[in-house]
Amino acid sequence: MKFNDLARSNLVPFDNLAVIRRYFAAVKAMDKAATSQKAFETGRIMALWHDDGRLSISGKPIGEEKSYQGSREIAGFYEQRAKGVHGEIAVNVSAVDVANAKSADHVVASGIRYVVTHDDEGLQVPFTHNFTMRDGRIAELRIHVGAPDKSEVAPLGNLKVEDMGRLSAMAWMVA
């Protein structure tokens, strides 16, 4: 290996973190459009994916793992999610607390998704995104959704455990 190749290759984790930053910026824009029932062009997210990508979502609120293979299925997932949350959710935002490159091709991001109804009742759902990158694009994304809990943003109010699971799954739009 030449020194110039070595110098370029050791910066790949930074390039991949920039891709993940663009991914979360696009997801935030999509969530904002969904809660305000406005259109969102999912091509903005799909441009970050490989055509043969794989997306899987698991965790207690989701139930059985959901898997999407290839650009058509993954685009379908985002298109469904971009349609909104049937008017039940007023706020659906995420805050990424930690993002780091575990290796040149593996980025992990974790944080909390906040969901608030029109009655100002809310919940928070922890998440972890494990990205496998290939040539600067997402080859695989494994999302794990944690158990919903009371929200720091809005009180639970009259929400019950059943509502929390339903609303958190709805926020991920995998139901």
Salt bridges, closest charged atoms under 4 A:
ASP5 OD1 - ARG8 NH2 2.82
ASP31 OD1 - ARG81 NH2 2.77
ASP31 OD2 - ARG113 NH1 2.82
ASP52 OD1 - ARG134 NH2 2.75
GLU65 OE2 - ARG54 NH2 3.88
GLU88 OE1 - ARG166 NH1 2.63
GLU140 OE2 - ARG54 NE 3.83
GLU140 OE1 - ARG142 NH1 3.82
ASP163 OD1 - ARG166 NH2 3.65
